[in-house]
Amino acid sequence: MDPVNEAENPEADAAPAGNTAADHTRLTHLRHDGTAQMVDVSNKAESTREATATATVRSTAEVLALLGGGELPKGDALAVARIAGIMAAKKTPDLIPLCHPLPIAKVTIDFELDTDFVTVFATVKTRGVTGVEMEALTAASVAALSVYDMIKAVDKHAVLTDIKVLAKSGGKSGDWTL
């Protein structure tokens, strides 16, 4: 068994001899038999953790001009999307079954408009024993969905794409940027 995961996942017994299934002992959300579990983080050190995720909504230059000017028929889409993203970060453990509830310290939602797309940037910060990548991804996704909802009346062909984590910091695995 991997000693790193053994500390985080003490109830993940070694796979029985002769087991031909994939080695689930390296995946902390799976027990030795492949069934799902919530990872035990009780022995992990608390630290400040932050993650930034993005999502992109593709549309037309005309629609993005309306979006940027707050002139959509439904109103200020970016303001609505910002609040939706913040709410989503706080509700992530209610939506993702194995995600730990965290004391969210800060959520920022920003937008970058280009000629044919808008990129949502969601940054989430906490002080805790597990990271906030899922909260950042959920916030970026829901903010992008809110932009889509606000523009669909004027662009039925808008597309959500490129949802990803850009950077994370804190915790045992350290800092990284895409």
Backbone torsions as a table, in degrees:
resi	resn	phi	psi	omega
1	MET	NA	141.7	178.2
2	ASP	-65.1	122.6	-177.0
3	PRO	-63.0	-28.8	178.0
4	VAL	-65.0	-48.5	-178.7
5	ASN	-74.4	-26.1	178.3
6	GLU	-61.3	-39.9	179.8
7	ALA	-68.8	-37.0	-178.8
8	GLU	-82.5	-20.0	-169.9
9	ASN	-139.0	63.3	-173.8
10	PRO	-64.0	-24.3	-178.1
11	GLU	-84.9	0.3	178.4
12	ALA	-83.6	92.7	-179.4
13	ASP	-66.8	157.0	175.3
14	ALA	-63.0	147.8	179.6
15	ALA	-64.6	144.0	179.4
16	PRO	-60.6	148.7	177.9
17	ALA	-57.1	139.6	178.7
18	GLY	82.0	0.3	178.9
19	ASN	-68.1	123.0	-178.8
20	THR	-93.8	-1.5	178.5
21	ALA	-69.7	162.4	177.6
22	ALA	-57.1	154.3	179.9
23	ASP	-73.6	92.9	-177.6
24	HIS	-79.1	-9.1	-178.0
25	THR	-68.3	-16.4	179.3
26	ARG	-88.6	-12.1	179.6
27	LEU	-103.0	110.6	-170.4
28	THR	-69.6	-17.7	178.2
29	HIS	-88.7	2.4	179.1
30	LEU	-123.2	139.0	173.5
31	ARG	-80.9	174.7	-176.5
32	HIS	-57.8	-27.3	-179.5
33	ASP	-90.9	4.3	177.0
34	GLY	90.8	-2.0	178.8
35	THR	-81.1	151.4	-175.9
36	ALA	-73.3	150.1	173.9
37	GLN	-151.1	156.9	172.1
38	MET	-84.4	130.2	-177.5
39	VAL	-64.4	139.3	176.0
40	ASP	-83.1	111.2	-179.5
41	VAL	-108.0	14.0	-173.8
42	SER	-64.2	-24.0	-179.2
43	ASN	-99.2	3.4	-178.9
44	LYS	-81.2	148.7	179.8
45	ALA	-77.3	139.6	176.6
46	GLU	-75.5	139.3	175.8
47	SER	-154.5	166.2	174.6
48	THR	-77.3	130.1	-176.4
49	ARG	-131.5	143.6	-179.2
50	GLU	-145.3	145.5	175.9
51	ALA	-143.0	145.4	175.3
52	THR	-122.9	130.6	177.8
53	ALA	-127.1	159.2	178.0
54	THR	-131.3	160.1	170.9
55	ALA	-147.4	148.8	-177.0
56	THR	-120.4	139.2	172.9
57	VAL	-117.2	119.3	178.8
58	ARG	-94.7	137.2	-179.9
59	SER	-153.8	-161.9	180.0
60	THR	-97.7	161.6	178.1
61	ALA	-60.4	-38.1	-179.2
62	GLU	-64.4	-44.5	-179.5
63	VAL	-68.0	-40.1	179.8
64	LEU	-67.8	-29.9	174.2
65	ALA	-66.1	-41.8	176.0
66	LEU	-63.9	-42.9	179.2
67	LEU	-59.8	-49.9	-178.1
68	GLY	-64.9	-30.1	-179.7
69	GLY	-90.9	1.4	-178.6
70	GLY	65.8	28.7	-173.5
71	GLU	-108.9	19.9	177.1
72	LEU	-71.4	152.7	179.1
73	PRO	-55.9	-31.3	-179.6
74	LYS	-86.9	-5.0	177.6
75	GLY	108.0	-153.7	-174.5
76	ASP	-78.5	90.6	-175.7
77	ALA	-62.4	-36.1	-177.3
78	LEU	-69.5	-35.8	176.2
79	ALA	-65.6	-42.7	178.5
80	VAL	-64.0	-45.0	-178.6
81	ALA	-64.7	-37.1	179.1
82	ARG	-61.5	-47.8	179.7
83	ILE	-65.4	-41.2	178.9
84	ALA	-61.2	-41.5	178.9
85	GLY	-64.1	-42.0	178.0
86	ILE	-62.7	-45.7	178.5
87	MET	-61.5	-40.5	-178.7
88	ALA	-63.1	-42.0	179.2
89	ALA	-57.9	-41.9	-178.0
90	LYS	-70.9	-23.0	-177.1
91	LYS	-101.2	5.3	-175.1
92	THR	-52.7	-46.9	-179.6
93	PRO	-65.1	-18.6	175.6
94	ASP	-77.8	-19.8	-176.0
95	LEU	-103.6	-32.7	-177.9
96	ILE	-107.9	109.0	-168.4
97	PRO	-54.3	-37.4	-175.4
98	LEU	-101.2	11.5	-179.2
99	CYS	-83.1	133.8	179.7
100	HIS	-76.6	140.9	172.0
101	PRO	-68.5	136.7	-177.3
102	LEU	-128.7	150.8	172.9
103	PRO	-80.0	97.5	-177.7
104	ILE	-70.9	125.2	-179.5
105	ALA	-91.8	-34.9	-177.2
106	LYS	-160.0	142.6	173.4
107	VAL	-134.2	128.6	173.0
108	THR	-123.7	138.5	177.0
109	ILE	-123.7	121.1	179.1
110	ASP	-126.5	161.2	-177.3
111	PHE	-130.9	143.3	174.0
112	GLU	-126.4	114.3	-178.9
113	LEU	-93.9	134.5	174.9
114	ASP	-119.3	-171.6	-176.3
115	THR	-69.8	-35.2	-177.9
116	ASP	-130.0	17.4	174.9
117	PHE	-160.5	160.2	172.0
118	VAL	-123.9	133.5	177.3
119	THR	-105.2	131.9	175.9
120	VAL	-96.2	132.9	174.7
121	PHE	-116.9	120.3	178.8
122	ALA	-117.8	122.5	177.4
123	THR	-119.0	129.3	-177.9
124	VAL	-125.3	137.7	-178.1
125	LYS	-129.2	143.4	176.3
126	THR	-149.1	169.0	166.6
127	ARG	-123.0	110.3	-174.7
128	GLY	-167.0	-163.9	-175.2
129	VAL	-104.8	1.3	177.9
130	THR	-146.5	158.1	-173.1
131	GLY	-75.2	172.5	-176.4
132	VAL	-117.4	25.8	178.0
133	GLU	-61.4	-43.0	-178.6
134	MET	-64.8	-38.4	178.4
135	GLU	-65.3	-41.1	178.6
136	ALA	-66.7	-42.2	177.6
137	LEU	-63.7	-41.7	179.3
138	THR	-65.4	-43.2	179.2
139	ALA	-62.3	-45.6	179.5
140	ALA	-63.5	-42.7	-178.8
141	SER	-64.0	-46.8	-177.9
142	VAL	-70.0	-37.6	175.7
143	ALA	-61.9	-42.6	177.5
144	ALA	-65.1	-40.3	176.2
145	LEU	-61.5	-36.6	178.7
146	SER	-67.8	-39.9	174.8
147	VAL	-60.1	-47.0	178.7
148	TYR	-56.7	-47.0	-180.0
149	ASP	-59.5	-38.1	-177.6
150	MET	-75.8	-24.9	-178.2
151	ILE	-103.1	-9.4	-173.9
152	LYS	-60.8	-25.0	178.4
153	ALA	-67.6	-27.9	-179.4
154	VAL	-109.2	-8.2	176.4
155	ASP	-149.3	95.1	-179.5
156	LYS	-75.9	-4.9	-177.9
157	HIS	-109.5	13.4	177.7
158	ALA	-61.8	149.6	-175.4
159	VAL	-132.2	135.1	171.8
160	LEU	-94.1	136.8	-176.2
161	THR	-155.3	170.8	169.8
162	ASP	52.7	53.9	174.8
163	ILE	-87.6	122.2	-175.7
164	LYS	-160.5	160.3	172.6
165	VAL	-85.6	129.3	178.2
166	LEU	-93.1	-36.9	-175.5
167	ALA	-158.9	154.5	172.4
168	LYS	-148.2	153.6	177.4
169	SER	-143.9	155.8	179.0
170	GLY	91.4	163.9	177.5
171	GLY	84.1	178.1	-175.4
172	LYS	-64.7	-35.8	-177.5
173	SER	-79.1	-6.4	174.6
174	GLY	82.1	-164.9	-175.9
175	ASP	-100.3	145.9	172.0
176	TRP	-155.1	156.6	177.0
177	THR	-134.3	138.8	179.1
178	LEU	-71.3	NA	NA
